[in-house]
Amino acid sequence: NVIEGWSSCAASMGLRTYNYNLADLQVPFSKISTWSHDLPYLYKRGFIGANFESFDEWEIYGPHLYLSMRLGYDPRLDPWEIMADYWDKSYGPAAEAMEKYWMEIDKAFINLKTDTGSIHALHHVYTPERLKMLDALMAEAEKLVKGRKILEDRVDIARRGLTRAFFWRRWFDAVNRGDIEGMGEIVKEWTEFLAESKTRKHA
C-alpha cells in the first residue's frame, strides 16, 4: 500500500537497500527470490533506480550479487533466465547441484517467520540437518567438476562460504554449552580462515 500510494503521486522514486543480511557478513545468504520479485515490481511502479549497499563477499553472496547487478541495469529482464544462465556458465556440469545448494539457502531465509537481520535467526537456517544437506550438494558439485580447474575454483568459492556456516554453527553450539575456551578456539580458527579468503584469487 505504501509503494502504491507513493507511485500515484511522486514524480520519481528509487530504492535504497542492503544487499546482504544486515549486521551479519558471516554465512551464506541469498536474496535471489527477493530481487526476482521486488526489482521488476518496483520498476513497474515507477522506480527509476536502485542503490544496493553491497560487500565483495562472493563466497557467501555470489548469485544474488550478480542478479542485483543485472536487474539493476535492466529490471525488464527475466530474473529466472538470468539465473539459469548463471548456473550453467558458472558451474557447467555442476549447475543443477549448485542451483539446489543456493536455492535451499534462499528458501530457508525466505521462510523465516521474521526478518531480524544479524545473527539472531541463523540457528533456524543453519540447522544440523540443513548443513548436512548443503554439504552433500557441495560434495556432489565438487565431484562433477573434478579435473576442470576453472569450474573447480568456482565451486570452491561456494565451498568456502559453506565452511563459514559450519564455523558459525560450531561457535553457536559452543556458546550455548557455555564452552568459553572452545568458543575462543573456534573464533581463532575461523578468523584465520577468513584472512586466507582475502588473499585468494579466483577465476
Disulfide bonds with the S-S distance in Angstrom:
none
